[in-house]
Amino acid sequence: MNKNTPILIFGAGSIGERHIRNLWTLGYCNLLLYRQRNLPFRDIGEAEVQVFLDLNETKSLNPEVAFICTPTAQHLEQTIYCVENKMHVFVEKPLSHTLENMDHLKSIVANSNKLLQVGFMMRFHPHILKVKNYIQENIFGELISSTSHWGSYLPDWHPWENYKESYAAKKNLGGGVALTLCHDIDLAIWLAMRPIKNYETNFSYSGELDIETASIADIEINFVDGVNSRIHLNYLANPPIRKYHWEFEHVFIDFNYFDNLLIISSKNDPFENQEYKIEAFDRNQLFLAEVTDFFYKIENISNPVQHSLNSIRESELLISICNGDN
């Protein structure tokens, strides 16, 4: 895609600013920013952007691509607007906080030739890709189960704002721990590579944080063929913790995200114990990788409509799990 292609970014919070910096780093120089408040930027590096407070003013510039980085509750409406206006759409996870208007989105996507991709950057982590390959190639036998534990202290996320007023803590903005930390739910489904048989989602509320949304979620997903995944998410861990464990027929695999360490422990011969550590890993590599993949798909994917519809169906399932809808 031409690096001078007009790209419309919705929102300039922390993730919006990250995408602005990364798009500029990747050479995309025609960046249009729609935001609802013209606040000072915190950090967009050397990037240059045209700022608009009226979305209609961007139409004459014919943006071809959109990045949606607003609070979750605005994602779906803005995605629909962009598809209707003939833009490829990269929307930050999750696609929405409810299933309302999903059928309308599917209808307009089916009649477009545009790509819709939801931003799950953890799919691009080198250690996660390694585990994905082990599963696809059946290197250690069948996957039996997986567990993940992700705890992060909400008041530390954005020191410049009152965490109680952040999107992550507000129901009307699409917050709550499951929706906000849904990367690990997505990973469990993406890695299992088989249909879900059933699931159960349980929420807890913390008096310590004094927020209106759930601050703890425990999710169990049962897939066909007997594969089981358990996911724990919370807003309370200080210091943060993020660990993954997979059991295969012949090995156990453990991944400590903050140590950048993947350990393979053999159950039996002929497999040997192995360790893989990424030195000085830069988390931003994941965001650069997902954006690069998005633009590659725009240029090369043979059936963008089918890809986009699959993304929407994946999101419908994910949102149902995050909301505890059975």
FILOLO-45252 format. One record per residue (C-alpha): residue number from 0; residue in one letter; y, z, x. Coordinates in steps of 0.25 Angstrom, whole numbers. Layout:
N
(r NUM A (Y Z X))
...
//
This chain:
326
(r 0 M (0 0 0))
(r 1 N (14 -3 5))
(r 2 K (20 9 11))
(r 3 N (33 6 4))
(r 4 T (26 7 -10))
(r 5 P (35 16 -19))
(r 6 I (27 29 -21))
(r 7 L (32 39 -31))
(r 8 I (29 54 -29))
(r 9 F (30 64 -40))
(r 10 G (34 78 -35))
(r 11 A (38 83 -22))
(r 12 G (31 97 -21))
(r 13 S (22 100 -9))
(r 14 I (12 90 -13))
(r 15 G (23 79 -16))
(r 16 E (30 82 -3))
(r 17 R (17 80 4))
(r 18 H (14 67 -2))
(r 19 I (28 62 1))
(r 20 R (26 66 16))
(r 21 N (12 60 16))
(r 22 L (16 47 10))
(r 23 W (28 45 19))
(r 24 T (18 48 31))
(r 25 L (9 37 26))
(r 26 G (21 28 26))
(r 27 Y (24 27 12))
(r 28 C (39 26 12))
(r 29 N (44 23 -3))
(r 30 L (42 37 -9))
(r 31 L (48 40 -22))
(r 32 L (48 55 -27))
(r 33 Y (49 59 -41))
(r 34 R (52 74 -43))
(r 35 Q (57 82 -54))
(r 36 R (66 91 -45))
(r 37 N (74 86 -33))
(r 38 L (71 98 -24))
(r 39 P (72 97 -9))
(r 40 F (59 92 -2))
(r 41 R (52 103 6))
(r 42 D (44 93 15))
(r 43 I (43 78 14))
(r 44 G (44 76 29))
(r 45 E (51 63 32))
(r 46 A (47 56 19))
(r 47 E (58 49 11))
(r 48 V (57 49 -4))
(r 49 Q (66 44 -16))
(r 50 V (67 56 -26))
(r 51 F (68 53 -41))
(r 52 L (70 64 -51))
(r 53 D (68 53 -62))
(r 54 L (54 47 -62))
(r 55 N (60 34 -70))
(r 56 E (68 31 -58))
(r 57 T (56 28 -49))
(r 58 K (51 17 -58))
(r 59 S (60 6 -52))
(r 60 L (54 9 -39))
(r 61 N (40 5 -44))
(r 62 P (32 16 -37))
(r 63 E (18 11 -35))
(r 64 V (11 25 -31))
(r 65 A (14 39 -36))
(r 66 F (10 52 -30))
(r 67 I (10 64 -40))
(r 68 C (13 77 -34))
(r 69 T (19 85 -46))
(r 70 P (13 98 -52))
(r 71 T (-1 95 -59))
(r 72 A (5 95 -73))
(r 73 Q (13 82 -70))
(r 74 H (2 74 -63))
(r 75 L (-4 67 -75))
(r 76 E (9 63 -82))
(r 77 Q (14 58 -69))
(r 78 T (1 50 -65))
(r 79 I (2 43 -79))
(r 80 Y (16 39 -76))
(r 81 C (13 33 -63))
(r 82 V (1 26 -68))
(r 83 E (9 20 -79))
(r 84 N (19 16 -69))
(r 85 K (9 8 -61))
(r 86 M (8 18 -49))
(r 87 H (-4 23 -41))
(r 88 V (-5 38 -42))
(r 89 F (-9 49 -33))
(r 90 V (-8 62 -40))
(r 91 E (-10 75 -34))
(r 92 K (-21 83 -40))
(r 93 P (-24 87 -51))
(r 94 L (-21 75 -59))
(r 95 S (-17 84 -70))
(r 96 H (-19 98 -76))
(r 97 T (-25 93 -89))
(r 98 L (-33 82 -95))
(r 99 E (-22 78 -104))
(r 100 N (-18 63 -103))
(r 101 M (-29 60 -94))
(r 102 D (-34 49 -103))
(r 103 H (-20 43 -103))
(r 104 L (-20 42 -88))
(r 105 K (-34 36 -88))
(r 106 S (-29 26 -98))
(r 107 I (-17 21 -90))
(r 108 V (-25 22 -76))
(r 109 A (-36 13 -82))
(r 110 N (-25 2 -85))
(r 111 S (-18 3 -72))
(r 112 N (-22 -1 -58))
(r 113 K (-17 11 -51))
(r 114 L (-24 22 -43))
(r 115 L (-23 36 -47))
(r 116 Q (-28 46 -37))
(r 117 V (-28 62 -37))
(r 118 G (-24 69 -25))
(r 119 F (-36 77 -20))
(r 120 M (-33 77 -5))
(r 121 M (-45 86 -2))
(r 122 R (-54 74 -4))
(r 123 F (-49 69 9))
(r 124 H (-52 81 18))
(r 125 P (-61 77 30))
(r 126 H (-70 89 27))
(r 127 I (-71 86 12))
(r 128 L (-74 71 15))
(r 129 K (-85 75 25))
(r 130 V (-91 84 14))
(r 131 K (-90 72 4))
(r 132 N (-97 63 14))
(r 133 Y (-108 73 15))
(r 134 I (-110 73 0))
(r 135 Q (-109 58 -1))
(r 136 E (-119 55 10))
(r 137 N (-128 67 6))
(r 138 I (-128 71 21))
(r 139 F (-132 86 18))
(r 140 G (-140 83 5))
(r 141 E (-134 85 -9))
(r 142 L (-122 94 -12))
(r 143 I (-126 107 -19))
(r 144 S (-114 114 -21))
(r 145 S (-99 117 -16))
(r 146 T (-89 128 -17))
(r 147 S (-75 129 -13))
(r 148 H (-65 140 -12))
(r 149 W (-50 137 -12))
(r 150 G (-40 148 -13))
(r 151 S (-25 147 -10))
(r 152 Y (-13 156 -12))
(r 153 L (-4 150 -22))
(r 154 P (9 157 -18))
(r 155 D (7 151 -4))
(r 156 W (7 137 -9))
(r 157 H (21 133 -10))
(r 158 P (30 145 -4))
(r 159 W (43 138 -9))
(r 160 E (39 140 -24))
(r 161 N (35 151 -33))
(r 162 Y (20 149 -34))
(r 163 K (20 154 -48))
(r 164 E (29 142 -52))
(r 165 S (21 132 -44))
(r 166 Y (12 121 -51))
(r 167 A (0 128 -46))
(r 168 A (3 140 -55))
(r 169 K (8 134 -67))
(r 170 K (0 129 -79))
(r 171 N (10 119 -84))
(r 172 L (11 113 -70))
(r 173 G (-5 111 -69))
(r 174 G (-7 123 -60))
(r 175 G (-19 132 -59))
(r 176 V (-28 134 -47))
(r 177 A (-39 124 -51))
(r 178 L (-30 113 -54))
(r 179 T (-21 116 -42))
(r 180 L (-33 118 -32))
(r 181 C (-42 107 -38))
(r 182 H (-45 100 -25))
(r 183 D (-57 108 -24))
(r 184 I (-62 105 -38))
(r 185 D (-60 90 -34))
(r 186 L (-68 92 -21))
(r 187 A (-80 98 -28))
(r 188 I (-81 87 -38))
(r 189 W (-77 76 -28))
(r 190 L (-88 81 -18))
(r 191 A (-99 83 -28))
(r 192 M (-98 68 -32))
(r 193 R (-106 71 -45))
(r 194 P (-103 74 -60))
(r 195 I (-99 88 -64))
(r 196 K (-109 94 -73))
(r 197 N (-100 106 -77))
(r 198 Y (-90 115 -72))
(r 199 E (-83 129 -74))
(r 200 T (-69 133 -70))
(r 201 N (-65 148 -70))
(r 202 F (-50 153 -68))
(r 203 S (-44 166 -64))
(r 204 Y (-29 170 -64))
(r 205 S (-23 178 -53))
(r 206 G (-14 190 -57))
(r 207 E (-9 190 -42))
(r 208 L (-3 176 -43))
(r 209 D (3 178 -57))
(r 210 I (2 163 -61))
(r 211 E (-2 157 -74))
(r 212 T (-13 148 -69))
(r 213 A (-27 151 -64))
(r 214 S (-27 155 -49))
(r 215 I (-42 155 -47))
(r 216 A (-52 145 -52))
(r 217 D (-67 145 -50))
(r 218 I (-74 132 -53))
(r 219 E (-89 128 -54))
(r 220 I (-93 113 -55))
(r 221 N (-107 109 -57))
(r 222 F (-111 95 -54))
(r 223 V (-123 87 -58))
(r 224 D (-134 88 -48))
(r 225 G (-132 103 -47))
(r 226 V (-120 103 -37))
(r 227 N (-111 115 -39))
(r 228 S (-96 117 -35))
(r 229 R (-88 130 -36))
(r 230 I (-73 130 -33))
(r 231 H (-64 142 -32))
(r 232 L (-49 140 -32))
(r 233 N (-38 151 -31))
(r 234 Y (-23 153 -29))
(r 235 L (-25 167 -22))
(r 236 A (-31 165 -8))
(r 237 N (-22 169 3))
(r 238 P (-26 165 13))
(r 239 P (-31 152 7))
(r 240 I (-46 148 7))
(r 241 R (-52 135 5))
(r 242 K (-67 133 8))
(r 243 Y (-78 123 3))
(r 244 H (-93 125 3))
(r 245 W (-104 114 0))
(r 246 E (-119 116 0))
(r 247 F (-127 104 2))
(r 248 E (-143 103 3))
(r 249 H (-143 104 18))
(r 250 V (-129 111 22))
(r 251 F (-117 119 18))
(r 252 I (-103 114 21))
(r 253 D (-91 123 21))
(r 254 F (-77 118 22))
(r 255 N (-65 128 26))
(r 256 Y (-53 120 22))
(r 257 F (-43 129 30))
(r 258 D (-52 129 42))
(r 259 N (-54 114 41))
(r 260 L (-69 117 44))
(r 261 L (-81 111 38))
(r 262 I (-95 117 41))
(r 263 I (-108 112 38))
(r 264 S (-119 122 38))
(r 265 S (-134 117 38))
(r 266 K (-144 122 29))
(r 267 N (-155 115 36))
(r 268 D (-159 105 46))
(r 269 P (-156 94 50))
(r 270 F (-141 97 47))
(r 271 E (-133 105 57))
(r 272 N (-121 114 55))
(r 273 Q (-108 107 57))
(r 274 E (-93 110 58))
(r 275 Y (-81 101 56))
(r 276 K (-67 106 58))
(r 277 I (-54 98 57))
(r 278 E (-44 103 67))
(r 279 A (-29 104 62))
(r 280 F (-32 98 49))
(r 281 D (-19 94 41))
(r 282 R (-21 95 26))
(r 283 N (-11 84 24))
(r 284 Q (-21 74 29))
(r 285 L (-28 76 16))
(r 286 F (-15 71 8))
(r 287 L (-13 60 18))
(r 288 A (-28 55 16))
(r 289 E (-27 56 0))
(r 290 V (-14 48 0))
(r 291 T (-20 38 10))
(r 292 D (-32 36 1))
(r 293 F (-24 34 -11))
(r 294 F (-16 23 -5))
(r 295 Y (-29 17 0))
(r 296 K (-35 17 -14))
(r 297 I (-23 10 -20))
(r 298 E (-25 -1 -10))
(r 299 N (-40 -2 -10))
(r 300 I (-47 4 -22))
(r 301 S (-53 -7 -31))
(r 302 N (-52 1 -44))
(r 303 P (-40 10 -45))
(r 304 V (-42 12 -60))
(r 305 Q (-56 18 -58))
(r 306 H (-52 26 -47))
(r 307 S (-40 32 -55))
(r 308 L (-49 34 -67))
(r 309 N (-59 42 -59))
(r 310 S (-48 50 -53))
(r 311 I (-43 54 -67))
(r 312 R (-57 58 -71))
(r 313 E (-59 66 -59))
(r 314 S (-46 73 -62))
(r 315 E (-50 76 -77))
(r 316 L (-63 83 -72))
(r 317 L (-55 91 -62))
(r 318 I (-44 95 -72))
(r 319 S (-55 100 -81))
(r 320 I (-61 108 -71))
(r 321 C (-48 114 -66))
(r 322 N (-44 118 -81))
(r 323 G (-58 123 -84))
(r 324 D (-61 113 -95))
(r 325 N (-75 110 -98))
//
